[in-house]
Amino acid sequence: MDTRVALIGIIIENTDSVEKLNKILSQYASYIIGRMGIPYHEKGINIISVTLDAPQNITSALSGKIGSLQGITAKTIYASEKK
């Protein structure tokens, strides 16, 4: 199956959902290349970037599950497909 590199940007405004977020991310661990988290105390938010190499339907499913969590926003960008 063809895979594509993608970056999911995650903004956490409700830390009550972090446990659910971590559980979802662990379910997709085999596709995750790297993860970086940055607490932004001045704004009361946390920012996480997750880089994946996965089929597009897997990336979309993960992003959708993350975005459905209360107080969490997720947006995905994709690398260009290699020809």
C-alpha positions, -999 to 999 in steps of 0.1 A, spaced: 0 0 0 13 35 -9 22 57 21 25 94 23 44 116 48 21 139 67 22 163 97 -7 166 121 -7 198 141 -26 195 173 -37 223 197 -48 212 232 -70 237 250 -86 211 274 -61 190 292 -89 167 304 -87 151 269 -49 144 269 -53 108 282 -77 100 254 -53 117 229 -24 96 241 -44 64 238 -54 72 202 -18 81 193 -5 48 208 -30 29 185 -12 44 155 23 42 168 36 20 140 29 49 115 44 77 137 79 89 127 82 114 155 63 136 179 71 169 195 52 187 222 55 223 233 36 237 264 27 274 259 20 284 294 13 321 286 -17 311 265 -27 280 286 -24 257 256 -2 228 245 10 223 209 19 189 195 32 180 161 30 144 149 48 132 118 35 101 101 44 79 71 11 61 65 -16 54 39 -38 85 34 -69 68 48 -50 60 80 -38 96 84 -73 109 78 -88 85 104 -62 95 130 -67 132 124 -105 128 126 -103 109 159 -80 135 174 -102 164 161 -133 148 177 -119 151 212 -133 179 234 -110 209 235 -85 196 209 -81 208 173 -61 189 146 -51 199 111 -31 178 86 -7 187 59 8 163 34 42 161 17 40 161 -21 37 127 -36 68 114 -52 64 105 -89 
